[in-house]
Amino acid sequence: MSPELTNQLVSKYPAQFKNLSYIECGDGWYTIIDRLCYVVQGRIDRNISNNKNMDFFWWSQIKEKFGGLRAYCYGADDYIRGAIDLAENMSYNTCEVSGAAGKLRNQRKGDNGEPIRAWMRTLSDKEAEKEGYL
């Protein structure tokens, strides 16, 4: 993710990003990650208002893996783990590059036009064509 978008998330949710300063995915997933952080912040705020300590929550890594979003953290409860699962599942329908509707793709065209194995990516039709994915 671009440093500008990463900095926006860090600025909006400083307590969540106290141990993470970069995100390893495309800009197209910014909205998914922002919404996830918003839900997590709501949970943290509710727990704090109920005198529960939530100082132990933080993101340890947010990245793309096998074509989907992965968000790793410390201190999650079942509610937060459910929100993470939802965000990760949403990423398989969202282009990592543009944020448009996308689908998981796992082949690229080689120099001779034949399909070859490569990294799996979730891309829109437009981005897939641009990057040589089938």
A tleap script that builds the chain and sets N, CA, C and O, in Angstrom:
source leaprc.protein.ff14SB
mol = sequence {
  NMET SER PRO GLU LEU THR ASN GLN LEU VAL
  SER LYS TYR PRO ALA GLN PHE LYS ASN LEU
  SER TYR ILE GLU CYS GLY ASP GLY TRP TYR
  THR ILE ILE ASP ARG LEU CYS TYR VAL VAL
  GLN GLY ARG ILE ASP ARG ASN ILE SER ASN
  ASN LYS ASN MET ASP PHE PHE TRP TRP SER
  GLN ILE LYS GLU LYS PHE GLY GLY LEU ARG
  ALA TYR CYS TYR GLY ALA ASP ASP TYR ILE
  ARG GLY ALA ILE ASP LEU ALA GLU ASN MET
  SER TYR ASN THR CYS GLU VAL SER GLY ALA
  ALA GLY LYS LEU ARG ASN GLN ARG LYS GLY
  ASP ASN GLY GLU PRO ILE ARG ALA TRP MET
  ARG THR LEU SER ASP LYS GLU ALA GLU LYS
  GLU GLY TYR CLEU
}
set mol.1.N position { 0.860 -1.172 0.000 }
set mol.1.CA position { 0.000 0.000 0.000 }
set mol.1.C position { 0.900 1.226 0.000 }
set mol.1.O position { 1.987 1.219 0.579 }
set mol.2.N position { 0.438 2.255 -0.646 }
set mol.2.CA position { 1.246 3.470 -0.737 }
set mol.2.C position { 1.491 4.039 0.661 }
set mol.2.O position { 0.664 3.874 1.558 }
set mol.3.N position { 2.626 4.708 0.840 }
set mol.3.CA position { 2.896 5.337 2.138 }
set mol.3.C position { 1.817 6.342 2.538 }
set mol.3.O position { 1.514 6.477 3.724 }
set mol.4.N position { 1.234 7.048 1.571 }
set mol.4.CA position { 0.197 8.039 1.885 }
set mol.4.C position { -1.034 7.379 2.496 }
set mol.4.O position { -1.550 7.848 3.510 }
set mol.5.N position { -1.505 6.296 1.887 }
set mol.5.CA position { -2.683 5.609 2.426 }
set mol.5.C position { -2.374 4.927 3.752 }
set mol.5.O position { -3.200 4.925 4.664 }
set mol.6.N position { -1.189 4.353 3.853 }
set mol.6.CA position { -0.780 3.740 5.123 }
set mol.6.C position { -0.760 4.789 6.223 }
set mol.6.O position { -1.241 4.537 7.328 }
set mol.7.N position { -0.214 5.953 5.936 }
set mol.7.CA position { -0.155 7.030 6.932 }
set mol.7.C position { -1.547 7.494 7.343 }
set mol.7.O position { -1.757 7.866 8.497 }
set mol.8.N position { -2.503 7.477 6.408 }
set mol.8.CA position { -3.881 7.835 6.766 }
set mol.8.C position { -4.427 6.870 7.815 }
set mol.8.O position { -5.051 7.290 8.789 }
set mol.9.N position { -4.189 5.566 7.609 }
set mol.9.CA position { -4.666 4.571 8.575 }
set mol.9.C position { -3.971 4.729 9.921 }
set mol.9.O position { -4.614 4.672 10.969 }
set mol.10.N position { -2.667 4.928 9.890 }
set mol.10.CA position { -1.906 5.105 11.126 }
set mol.10.C position { -2.394 6.334 11.875 }
set mol.10.O position { -2.488 6.312 13.102 }
set mol.11.N position { -2.705 7.406 11.156 }
set mol.11.CA position { -3.201 8.631 11.787 }
set mol.11.C position { -4.593 8.448 12.377 }
set mol.11.O position { -4.881 8.967 13.456 }
set mol.12.N position { -5.463 7.714 11.678 }
set mol.12.CA position { -6.831 7.509 12.152 }
set mol.12.C position { -6.900 6.545 13.331 }
set mol.12.O position { -7.749 6.689 14.211 }
set mol.13.N position { -5.991 5.552 13.343 }
set mol.13.CA position { -6.038 4.488 14.351 }
set mol.13.C position { -4.663 4.270 14.978 }
set mol.13.O position { -4.103 3.180 14.863 }
set mol.14.N position { -4.111 5.288 15.636 }
set mol.14.CA position { -2.725 5.184 16.124 }
set mol.14.C position { -2.489 4.044 17.111 }
set mol.14.O position { -1.431 3.417 17.074 }
set mol.15.N position { -3.439 3.762 17.984 }
set mol.15.CA position { -3.242 2.692 18.962 }
set mol.15.C position { -3.156 1.318 18.282 }
set mol.15.O position { -2.425 0.438 18.736 }
set mol.16.N position { -3.903 1.148 17.202 }
set mol.16.CA position { -3.877 -0.136 16.493 }
set mol.16.C position { -2.572 -0.340 15.739 }
set mol.16.O position { -2.135 -1.475 15.547 }
set mol.17.N position { -1.948 0.750 15.311 }
set mol.17.CA position { -0.743 0.673 14.491 }
set mol.17.C position { 0.525 1.047 15.267 }
set mol.17.O position { 1.498 1.520 14.680 }
set mol.18.N position { 0.510 0.836 16.577 }
set mol.18.CA position { 1.677 1.221 17.366 }
set mol.18.C position { 2.905 0.365 17.051 }
set mol.18.O position { 4.027 0.785 17.335 }
set mol.19.N position { 2.724 -0.812 16.477 }
set mol.19.CA position { 3.853 -1.687 16.150 }
set mol.19.C position { 3.930 -2.022 14.663 }
set mol.19.O position { 4.649 -2.943 14.278 }
set mol.20.N position { 3.209 -1.299 13.836 }
set mol.20.CA position { 3.200 -1.576 12.400 }
set mol.20.C position { 3.189 -0.259 11.639 }
set mol.20.O position { 2.329 0.593 11.864 }
set mol.21.N position { 4.145 -0.101 10.744 }
set mol.21.CA position { 4.235 1.168 10.016 }
set mol.21.C position { 4.085 0.996 8.505 }
set mol.21.O position { 4.158 1.984 7.775 }
set mol.22.N position { 3.878 -0.217 8.019 }
set mol.22.CA position { 3.652 -0.414 6.591 }
set mol.22.C position { 2.687 -1.572 6.376 }
set mol.22.O position { 2.575 -2.473 7.208 }
set mol.23.N position { 2.001 -1.530 5.253 }
set mol.23.CA position { 1.010 -2.536 4.881 }
set mol.23.C position { 1.420 -3.085 3.527 }
set mol.23.O position { 1.701 -2.325 2.601 }
set mol.24.N position { 1.455 -4.403 3.413 }
set mol.24.CA position { 2.004 -5.066 2.234 }
set mol.24.C position { 0.911 -5.578 1.291 }
set mol.24.O position { 0.765 -6.784 1.089 }
set mol.25.N position { 0.154 -4.651 0.725 }
set mol.25.CA position { -0.857 -5.013 -0.273 }
set mol.25.C position { -1.113 -3.795 -1.145 }
set mol.25.O position { -0.570 -2.716 -0.905 }
set mol.26.N position { -1.940 -3.980 -2.149 }
set mol.26.CA position { -2.256 -2.890 -3.060 }
set mol.26.C position { -3.235 -1.887 -2.470 }
set mol.26.O position { -3.932 -2.168 -1.496 }
set mol.27.N position { -3.269 -0.713 -3.084 }
set mol.27.CA position { -4.139 0.374 -2.633 }
set mol.27.C position { -5.620 0.050 -2.761 }
set mol.27.O position { -6.442 0.664 -2.082 }
set mol.28.N position { -5.974 -0.895 -3.611 }
set mol.28.CA position { -7.371 -1.235 -3.831 }
set mol.28.C position { -8.068 -1.794 -2.601 }
set mol.28.O position { -9.296 -1.767 -2.525 }
set mol.29.N position { -7.324 -2.290 -1.657 }
set mol.29.CA position { -7.907 -2.843 -0.426 }
set mol.29.C position { -7.942 -1.836 0.709 }
set mol.29.O position { -8.279 -2.197 1.837 }
set mol.30.N position { -7.602 -0.584 0.440 }
set mol.30.CA position { -7.602 0.436 1.488 }
set mol.30.C position { -8.954 0.503 2.199 }
set mol.30.O position { -9.001 0.514 3.429 }
set mol.31.N position { -10.040 0.548 1.449 }
set mol.31.CA position { -11.370 0.698 2.058 }
set mol.31.C position { -11.704 -0.490 2.953 }
set mol.31.O position { -12.280 -0.311 4.026 }
set mol.32.N position { -11.350 -1.694 2.526 }
set mol.32.CA position { -11.601 -2.877 3.357 }
set mol.32.C position { -10.839 -2.764 4.670 }
set mol.32.O position { -11.392 -3.022 5.739 }
set mol.33.N position { -9.575 -2.382 4.588 }
set mol.33.CA position { -8.744 -2.277 5.793 }
set mol.33.C position { -9.241 -1.138 6.685 }
set mol.33.O position { -9.280 -1.281 7.907 }
set mol.34.N position { -9.617 -0.024 6.088 }
set mol.34.CA position { -10.142 1.109 6.868 }
set mol.34.C position { -11.411 0.705 7.606 }
set mol.34.O position { -11.567 1.021 8.785 }
set mol.35.N position { -12.308 0.016 6.933 }
set mol.35.CA position { -13.557 -0.421 7.584 }
set mol.35.C position { -13.274 -1.426 8.691 }
set mol.35.O position { -13.918 -1.397 9.740 }
set mol.36.N position { -12.311 -2.315 8.462 }
set mol.36.CA position { -11.923 -3.275 9.497 }
set mol.36.C position { -11.395 -2.537 10.728 }
set mol.36.O position { -11.792 -2.838 11.853 }
set mol.37.N position { -10.514 -1.585 10.516 }
set mol.37.CA position { -9.965 -0.818 11.637 }
set mol.37.C position { -11.055 -0.037 12.368 }
set mol.37.O position { -11.013 0.092 13.591 }
set mol.38.N position { -12.023 0.480 11.627 }
set mol.38.CA position { -13.137 1.204 12.234 }
set mol.38.C position { -13.933 0.289 13.165 }
set mol.38.O position { -14.269 0.671 14.286 }
set mol.39.N position { -14.231 -0.917 12.691 }
set mol.39.CA position { -14.976 -1.889 13.507 }
set mol.39.C position { -14.158 -2.280 14.736 }
set mol.39.O position { -14.690 -2.347 15.844 }
set mol.40.N position { -12.876 -2.535 14.543 }
set mol.40.CA position { -12.007 -2.891 15.657 }
set mol.40.C position { -11.940 -1.747 16.668 }
set mol.40.O position { -11.984 -1.987 17.875 }
set mol.41.N position { -11.834 -0.506 16.189 }
set mol.41.CA position { -11.773 0.636 17.100 }
set mol.41.C position { -13.061 0.756 17.905 }
set mol.41.O position { -13.026 1.082 19.092 }
set mol.42.N position { -14.191 0.495 17.267 }
set mol.42.CA position { -15.460 0.503 17.988 }
set mol.42.C position { -15.475 -0.523 19.103 }
set mol.42.O position { -15.964 -0.248 20.199 }
set mol.43.N position { -14.949 -1.690 18.834 }
set mol.43.CA position { -14.883 -2.746 19.847 }
set mol.43.C position { -13.950 -2.336 20.991 }
set mol.43.O position { -14.265 -2.525 22.166 }
set mol.44.N position { -12.815 -1.781 20.628 }
set mol.44.CA position { -11.867 -1.320 21.648 }
set mol.44.C position { -12.522 -0.253 22.521 }
set mol.44.O position { -12.449 -0.319 23.748 }
set mol.45.N position { -13.160 0.725 21.888 }
set mol.45.CA position { -13.803 1.815 22.640 }
set mol.45.C position { -14.899 1.294 23.561 }
set mol.45.O position { -15.008 1.746 24.701 }
set mol.46.N position { -15.715 0.350 23.089 }
set mol.46.CA position { -16.764 -0.220 23.937 }
set mol.46.C position { -16.169 -0.959 25.130 }
set mol.46.O position { -16.669 -0.838 26.248 }
set mol.47.N position { -15.123 -1.709 24.901 }
set mol.47.CA position { -14.498 -2.442 26.004 }
set mol.47.C position { -13.881 -1.488 27.024 }
set mol.47.O position { -13.967 -1.727 28.229 }
set mol.48.N position { -13.266 -0.421 26.551 }
set mol.48.CA position { -12.680 0.560 27.465 }
set mol.48.C position { -13.773 1.229 28.292 }
set mol.48.O position { -13.597 1.455 29.489 }
set mol.49.N position { -14.910 1.548 27.651 }
set mol.49.CA position { -16.003 2.185 28.396 }
set mol.49.C position { -16.613 1.233 29.423 }
set mol.49.O position { -17.259 1.673 30.374 }
set mol.50.N position { -16.410 -0.063 29.232 }
set mol.50.CA position { -16.882 -1.065 30.199 }
set mol.50.C position { -15.757 -1.505 31.138 }
set mol.50.O position { -15.816 -2.577 31.741 }
set mol.51.N position { -14.733 -0.656 31.247 }
set mol.51.CA position { -13.591 -0.883 32.134 }
set mol.51.C position { -12.804 -2.152 31.818 }
set mol.51.O position { -12.248 -2.784 32.716 }
set mol.52.N position { -12.760 -2.521 30.542 }
set mol.52.CA position { -11.921 -3.641 30.106 }
set mol.52.C position { -10.685 -3.080 29.415 }
set mol.52.O position { -10.788 -2.190 28.571 }
set mol.53.N position { -9.553 -3.586 29.765 }
set mol.53.CA position { -8.288 -3.105 29.202 }
set mol.53.C position { -8.116 -3.627 27.776 }
set mol.53.O position { -8.136 -4.837 27.550 }
set mol.54.N position { -7.950 -2.730 26.827 }
set mol.54.CA position { -7.702 -3.121 25.431 }
set mol.54.C position { -6.362 -2.569 24.940 }
set mol.54.O position { -6.140 -2.474 23.733 }
set mol.55.N position { -5.476 -2.208 25.853 }
set mol.55.CA position { -4.173 -1.685 25.459 }
set mol.55.C position { -3.302 -2.736 24.798 }
set mol.55.O position { -2.262 -2.409 24.225 }
set mol.56.N position { -3.710 -3.980 24.869 }
set mol.56.CA position { -2.885 -5.064 24.347 }
set mol.56.C position { -3.185 -5.387 22.880 }
set mol.56.O position { -2.547 -6.278 22.319 }
set mol.57.N position { -4.132 -4.696 22.241 }
set mol.57.CA position { -4.444 -4.981 20.836 }
set mol.57.C position { -3.555 -4.150 19.916 }
set mol.57.O position { -3.368 -2.953 20.133 }
set mol.58.N position { -3.003 -4.804 18.876 }
set mol.58.CA position { -2.313 -4.101 17.798 }
set mol.58.C position { -2.154 -5.029 16.608 }
set mol.58.O position { -2.175 -6.253 16.737 }
set mol.59.N position { -1.995 -4.406 15.440 }
set mol.59.CA position { -1.734 -5.153 14.211 }
set mol.59.C position { -0.261 -5.509 14.161 }
set mol.59.O position { 0.598 -4.664 14.410 }
set mol.60.N position { 0.028 -6.764 13.838 }
set mol.60.CA position { 1.427 -7.165 13.688 }
set mol.60.C position { 1.827 -7.240 12.216 }
set mol.60.O position { 2.990 -7.028 11.874 }
set mol.61.N position { 0.855 -7.543 11.342 }
set mol.61.CA position { 1.137 -7.573 9.902 }
set mol.61.C position { -0.178 -7.541 9.137 }
set mol.61.O position { -1.142 -8.212 9.508 }
set mol.62.N position { -0.208 -6.756 8.069 }
set mol.62.CA position { -1.337 -6.740 7.144 }
set mol.62.C position { -0.725 -6.849 5.759 }
set mol.62.O position { 0.110 -6.030 5.377 }
set mol.63.N position { -1.143 -7.868 5.003 }
set mol.63.CA position { -0.495 -8.136 3.721 }
set mol.63.C position { -1.404 -8.916 2.787 }
set mol.63.O position { -2.507 -9.320 3.157 }
set mol.64.N position { -0.920 -9.118 1.577 }
set mol.64.CA position { -1.561 -9.993 0.602 }
set mol.64.C position { -0.859 -11.340 0.676 }
set mol.64.O position { 0.368 -11.402 0.752 }
set mol.65.N position { -1.635 -12.416 0.654 }
set mol.65.CA position { -1.076 -13.767 0.610 }
set mol.65.C position { -2.048 -14.660 -0.146 }
set mol.65.O position { -3.241 -14.686 0.155 }
set mol.66.N position { -1.532 -15.390 -1.127 }
set mol.66.CA position { -2.349 -16.278 -1.949 }
set mol.66.C position { -3.546 -15.562 -2.568 }
set mol.66.O position { -4.614 -16.153 -2.729 }
set mol.67.N position { -3.363 -14.292 -2.912 }
set mol.67.CA position { -4.396 -13.530 -3.581 }
set mol.67.C position { -5.412 -12.866 -2.677 }
set mol.67.O position { -6.310 -12.177 -3.160 }
set mol.68.N position { -5.289 -13.060 -1.369 }
set mol.68.CA position { -6.249 -12.480 -0.444 }
set mol.68.C position { -5.578 -11.675 0.652 }
set mol.68.O position { -4.370 -11.778 0.867 }
set mol.69.N position { -6.364 -10.884 1.331 }
set mol.69.CA position { -5.888 -10.072 2.440 }
set mol.69.C position { -5.639 -10.964 3.649 }
set mol.69.O position { -6.424 -11.868 3.934 }
set mol.70.N position { -4.549 -10.707 4.356 }
set mol.70.CA position { -4.273 -11.359 5.631 }
set mol.70.C position { -3.982 -10.260 6.642 }
set mol.70.O position { -3.168 -9.370 6.393 }
set mol.71.N position { -4.653 -10.333 7.778 }
set mol.71.CA position { -4.467 -9.352 8.839 }
set mol.71.C position { -4.147 -10.109 10.125 }
set mol.71.O position { -4.985 -10.837 10.656 }
set mol.72.N position { -2.936 -9.928 10.611 }
set mol.72.CA position { -2.469 -10.593 11.814 }
set mol.72.C position { -2.376 -9.574 12.942 }
set mol.72.O position { -1.942 -8.441 12.736 }
set mol.73.N position { -2.788 -9.988 14.132 }
set mol.73.CA position { -2.811 -9.053 15.255 }
set mol.73.C position { -2.562 -9.780 16.563 }
set mol.73.O position { -2.518 -11.009 16.620 }
set mol.74.N position { -2.400 -8.983 17.616 }
set mol.74.CA position { -2.316 -9.484 18.986 }
set mol.74.C position { -3.501 -8.911 19.756 }
set mol.74.O position { -3.886 -7.757 19.571 }
set mol.75.N position { -4.064 -9.737 20.615 }
set mol.75.CA position { -5.096 -9.257 21.522 }
set mol.75.C position { -6.512 -9.266 20.983 }
set mol.75.O position { -7.373 -8.577 21.530 }
set mol.76.N position { -6.784 -10.022 19.929 }
set mol.76.CA position { -8.141 -10.059 19.368 }
set mol.76.C position { -9.050 -10.965 20.183 }
set mol.76.O position { -8.624 -12.006 20.683 }
set mol.77.N position { -10.298 -10.559 20.308 }
set mol.77.CA position { -11.313 -11.441 20.869 }
set mol.77.C position { -12.107 -12.049 19.711 }
set mol.77.O position { -11.790 -11.793 18.550 }
set mol.78.N position { -13.117 -12.839 20.005 }
set mol.78.CA position { -13.897 -13.492 18.952 }
set mol.78.C position { -14.562 -12.491 18.014 }
set mol.78.O position { -14.650 -12.736 16.811 }
set mol.79.N position { -15.023 -11.381 18.543 }
set mol.79.CA position { -15.674 -10.346 17.733 }
set mol.79.C position { -14.693 -9.789 16.704 }
set mol.79.O position { -15.026 -9.670 15.524 }
set mol.80.N position { -13.497 -9.452 17.148 }
set mol.80.CA position { -12.488 -8.905 16.244 }
set mol.80.C position { -12.037 -9.962 15.243 }
set mol.80.O position { -11.840 -9.649 14.069 }
set mol.81.N position { -11.870 -11.203 15.683 }
set mol.81.CA position { -11.497 -12.278 14.747 }
set mol.81.C position { -12.565 -12.464 13.672 }
set mol.81.O position { -12.242 -12.747 12.519 }
set mol.82.N position { -13.835 -12.306 14.045 }
set mol.82.CA position { -14.914 -12.382 13.058 }
set mol.82.C position { -14.841 -11.247 12.051 }
set mol.82.O position { -15.069 -11.453 10.859 }
set mol.83.N position { -14.523 -10.048 12.527 }
set mol.83.CA position { -14.376 -8.902 11.623 }
set mol.83.C position { -13.202 -9.120 10.667 }
set mol.83.O position { -13.288 -8.778 9.487 }
set mol.84.N position { -12.115 -9.684 11.174 }
set mol.84.CA position { -10.958 -9.980 10.329 }
set mol.84.C position { -11.329 -11.008 9.263 }
set mol.84.O position { -10.978 -10.845 8.094 }
set mol.85.N position { -12.033 -12.060 9.659 }
set mol.85.CA position { -12.469 -13.075 8.690 }
set mol.85.C position { -13.322 -12.456 7.591 }
set mol.85.O position { -13.147 -12.777 6.416 }
set mol.86.N position { -14.235 -11.580 7.961 }
set mol.86.CA position { -15.098 -10.919 6.988 }
set mol.86.C position { -14.270 -10.071 6.019 }
set mol.86.O position { -14.479 -10.133 4.807 }
set mol.87.N position { -13.342 -9.289 6.542 }
set mol.87.CA position { -12.493 -8.438 5.690 }
set mol.87.C position { -11.661 -9.299 4.743 }
set mol.87.O position { -11.544 -8.985 3.559 }
set mol.88.N position { -11.090 -10.366 5.255 }
set mol.88.CA position { -10.278 -11.241 4.409 }
set mol.88.C position { -11.120 -11.856 3.296 }
set mol.88.O position { -10.670 -11.941 2.154 }
set mol.89.N position { -12.325 -12.281 3.617 }
set mol.89.CA position { -13.214 -12.847 2.597 }
set mol.89.C position { -13.631 -11.803 1.568 }
set mol.89.O position { -13.737 -12.119 0.383 }
set mol.90.N position { -13.869 -10.567 1.997 }
set mol.90.CA position { -14.242 -9.491 1.069 }
set mol.90.C position { -13.126 -9.224 0.054 }
set mol.90.O position { -13.398 -8.843 -1.084 }
set mol.91.N position { -11.899 -9.421 0.459 }
set mol.91.CA position { -10.772 -9.127 -0.433 }
set mol.91.C position { -10.776 -10.011 -1.678 }
set mol.91.O position { -10.241 -9.613 -2.713 }
set mol.92.N position { -11.361 -11.187 -1.599 }
set mol.92.CA position { -11.403 -12.092 -2.759 }
set mol.92.C position { -12.405 -11.656 -3.823 }
set mol.92.O position { -12.486 -12.264 -4.890 }
set mol.93.N position { -13.166 -10.604 -3.531 }
set mol.93.CA position { -14.111 -10.050 -4.494 }
set mol.93.C position { -13.785 -8.604 -4.844 }
set mol.93.O position { -14.581 -7.917 -5.485 }
set mol.94.N position { -12.604 -8.143 -4.417 }
set mol.94.CA position { -12.206 -6.758 -4.605 }
set mol.94.C position { -10.819 -6.707 -5.228 }
set mol.94.O position { -9.884 -7.332 -4.727 }
set mol.95.N position { -10.687 -5.972 -6.306 }
set mol.95.CA position { -9.392 -5.844 -6.980 }
set mol.95.C position { -8.385 -5.184 -6.040 }
set mol.95.O position { -8.632 -4.106 -5.499 }
set mol.96.N position { -7.254 -5.848 -5.858 }
set mol.96.CA position { -6.218 -5.322 -4.975 }
set mol.96.C position { -5.610 -4.023 -5.507 }
set mol.96.O position { -5.087 -3.220 -4.733 }
set mol.97.N position { -5.675 -3.818 -6.795 }
set mol.97.CA position { -5.066 -2.640 -7.407 }
set mol.97.C position { -6.022 -1.455 -7.413 }
set mol.97.O position { -5.660 -0.357 -6.990 }
set mol.98.N position { -7.258 -1.681 -7.898 }
set mol.98.CA position { -8.176 -0.560 -8.127 }
set mol.98.C position { -9.312 -0.443 -7.110 }
set mol.98.O position { -9.906 0.628 -6.977 }
set mol.99.N position { -9.620 -1.509 -6.400 }
set mol.99.CA position { -10.755 -1.503 -5.485 }
set mol.99.C position { -12.077 -1.834 -6.156 }
set mol.99.O position { -13.108 -1.896 -5.487 }
set mol.100.N position { -12.063 -2.046 -7.466 }
set mol.100.CA position { -13.272 -2.428 -8.205 }
set mol.100.C position { -13.587 -3.905 -7.934 }
set mol.100.O position { -12.818 -4.602 -7.271 }
set mol.101.N position { -14.715 -4.365 -8.452 }
set mol.101.CA position { -15.051 -5.783 -8.324 }
set mol.101.C position { -13.942 -6.607 -8.967 }
set mol.101.O position { -13.441 -6.268 -10.039 }
set mol.102.N position { -13.570 -7.683 -8.301 }
set mol.102.CA position { -12.488 -8.514 -8.810 }
set mol.102.C position { -12.736 -9.979 -8.528 }
set mol.102.O position { -13.715 -10.353 -7.883 }
set mol.103.N position { -11.825 -10.801 -9.026 }
set mol.103.CA position { -11.890 -12.228 -8.735 }
set mol.103.C position { -10.469 -12.772 -8.669 }
set mol.103.O position { -9.529 -12.187 -9.207 }
set mol.104.N position { -10.342 -13.907 -7.992 }
set mol.104.CA position { -9.042 -14.534 -7.805 }
set mol.104.C position { -8.556 -15.112 -9.127 }
set mol.104.O position { -9.289 -15.813 -9.824 }
set mol.105.N position { -7.320 -14.808 -9.455 }
set mol.105.CA position { -6.714 -15.284 -10.698 }
set mol.105.C position { -5.359 -15.876 -10.344 }
set mol.105.O position { -4.651 -15.371 -9.472 }
set mol.106.N position { -5.007 -16.966 -11.040 }
set mol.106.CA position { -3.756 -17.611 -10.670 }
set mol.106.C position { -2.878 -18.003 -11.846 }
set mol.106.O position { -1.970 -18.821 -11.694 }
set mol.107.N position { -3.130 -17.445 -12.988 }
set mol.107.CA position { -2.276 -17.738 -14.132 }
set mol.107.C position { -1.980 -16.461 -14.887 }
set mol.107.O position { -2.773 -15.519 -14.897 }
set mol.108.N position { -0.814 -16.452 -15.520 }
set mol.108.CA position { -0.421 -15.346 -16.380 }
set mol.108.C position { -0.096 -15.907 -17.747 }
set mol.108.O position { 0.143 -17.105 -17.901 }
set mol.109.N position { -0.087 -15.039 -18.728 }
set mol.109.CA position { 0.344 -15.437 -20.065 }
set mol.109.C position { 1.861 -15.308 -20.149 }
set mol.109.O position { 2.427 -14.291 -19.746 }
set mol.110.N position { 2.511 -16.337 -20.671 }
set mol.110.CA position { 3.941 -16.271 -20.897 }
set mol.110.C position { 4.245 -15.498 -22.163 }
set mol.110.O position { 3.337 -15.015 -22.841 }
set mol.111.N position { 5.519 -15.383 -22.478 }
set mol.111.CA position { 5.940 -14.654 -23.678 }
set mol.111.C position { 5.349 -15.268 -24.952 }
set mol.111.O position { 5.108 -14.568 -25.936 }
set mol.112.N position { 5.120 -16.584 -24.918 }
set mol.112.CA position { 4.566 -17.253 -26.096 }
set mol.112.C position { 3.035 -17.274 -26.093 }
set mol.112.O position { 2.427 -17.887 -26.971 }
set mol.113.N position { 2.407 -16.614 -25.119 }
set mol.113.CA position { 0.947 -16.558 -25.053 }
set mol.113.C position { 0.320 -17.715 -24.309 }
set mol.113.O position { -0.890 -17.716 -24.086 }
set mol.114.N position { 1.109 -18.698 -23.917 }
set mol.114.CA position { 0.597 -19.854 -23.180 }
set mol.114.C position { 0.497 -19.526 -21.688 }
set mol.114.O position { 1.321 -18.778 -21.161 }
set mol.115.N position { -0.522 -20.090 -21.000 }
set mol.115.CA position { -0.648 -19.846 -19.559 }
set mol.115.C position { 0.528 -20.445 -18.794 }
set mol.115.O position { 0.982 -21.547 -19.101 }
set mol.116.N position { 1.011 -19.718 -17.804 }
set mol.116.CA position { 2.036 -20.225 -16.898 }
set mol.116.C position { 1.604 -19.934 -15.473 }
set mol.116.O position { 0.847 -18.993 -15.237 }
set mol.117.N position { 2.073 -20.726 -14.523 }
set mol.117.CA position { 1.757 -20.500 -13.115 }
set mol.117.C position { 2.479 -19.258 -12.624 }
set mol.117.O position { 3.606 -18.989 -13.038 }
set mol.118.N position { 1.845 -18.508 -11.753 }
set mol.118.CA position { 2.457 -17.308 -11.176 }
set mol.118.C position { 1.770 -17.016 -9.855 }
set mol.118.O position { 1.027 -17.853 -9.343 }
set mol.119.N position { 2.006 -15.854 -9.308 }
set mol.119.CA position { 1.355 -15.444 -8.071 }
set mol.119.C position { -0.153 -15.359 -8.271 }
set mol.119.O position { -0.629 -14.926 -9.320 }
set mol.120.N position { -0.895 -15.777 -7.255 }
set mol.120.CA position { -2.338 -15.591 -7.293 }
set mol.120.C position { -2.629 -14.149 -6.913 }
set mol.120.O position { -2.008 -13.602 -6.002 }
set mol.121.N position { -3.569 -13.541 -7.607 }
set mol.121.CA position { -3.951 -12.159 -7.348 }
set mol.121.C position { -5.453 -12.027 -7.506 }
set mol.121.O position { -6.062 -12.734 -8.309 }
set mol.122.N position { -6.045 -11.136 -6.755 }
set mol.122.CA position { -7.444 -10.789 -6.947 }
set mol.122.C position { -7.467 -9.482 -7.717 }
set mol.122.O position { -7.043 -8.438 -7.222 }
set mol.123.N position { -7.979 -9.565 -8.957 }
set mol.123.CA position { -7.932 -8.424 -9.867 }
set mol.123.C position { -9.245 -8.258 -10.611 }
set mol.123.O position { -9.979 -9.224 -10.824 }
set mol.124.N position { -9.532 -7.031 -11.002 }
set mol.124.CA position { -10.652 -6.762 -11.897 }
set mol.124.C position { -10.265 -7.250 -13.290 }
set mol.124.O position { -9.097 -7.543 -13.548 }
set mol.125.N position { -11.241 -7.335 -14.181 }
set mol.125.CA position { -10.947 -7.744 -15.556 }
set mol.125.C position { -9.947 -6.791 -16.199 }
set mol.125.O position { -9.025 -7.226 -16.888 }
set mol.126.N position { -10.128 -5.490 -15.974 }
set mol.126.CA position { -9.254 -4.483 -16.569 }
set mol.126.C position { -7.817 -4.638 -16.071 }
set mol.126.O position { -6.884 -4.632 -16.874 }
set mol.127.N position { -7.631 -4.776 -14.769 }
set mol.127.CA position { -6.279 -4.912 -14.207 }
set mol.127.C position { -5.658 -6.243 -14.599 }
set mol.127.O position { -4.453 -6.320 -14.834 }
set mol.128.N position { -6.476 -7.297 -14.670 }
set mol.128.CA position { -5.960 -8.603 -15.073 }
set mol.128.C position { -5.413 -8.548 -16.499 }
set mol.128.O position { -4.350 -9.094 -16.793 }
set mol.129.N position { -6.155 -7.884 -17.370 }
set mol.129.CA position { -5.699 -7.755 -18.760 }
set mol.129.C position { -4.412 -6.922 -18.823 }
set mol.129.O position { -3.470 -7.266 -19.538 }
set mol.130.N position { -4.390 -5.833 -18.070 }
set mol.130.CA position { -3.223 -4.963 -18.070 }
set mol.130.C position { -1.966 -5.696 -17.566 }
set mol.130.O position { -0.867 -5.476 -18.075 }
set mol.131.N position { -2.143 -6.569 -16.562 }
set mol.131.CA position { -1.009 -7.259 -15.949 }
set mol.131.C position { -0.756 -8.647 -16.536 }
set mol.131.O position { 0.131 -9.364 -16.075 }
set mol.132.N position { -1.528 -9.024 -17.546 }
set mol.132.CA position { -1.300 -10.279 -18.224 }
set mol.132.C position { -1.892 -11.507 -17.554 }
set mol.132.O position { -1.492 -12.629 -17.862 }
set mol.133.N position { -2.841 -11.314 -16.641 }
set mol.133.CA position { -3.503 -12.447 -15.996 }
set mol.133.C position { -4.695 -12.887 -16.842 }
set mol.133.O position { -5.310 -12.085 -17.546 }
set mol.134.N position { -5.003 -14.169 -16.757 }
set mol.134.CA position { -6.152 -14.710 -17.495 }
set mol.134.C position { -7.436 -14.468 -16.750 }
set mol.134.O position { -8.505 -14.856 -17.221 }
savepdb mol mol.pdb
quit
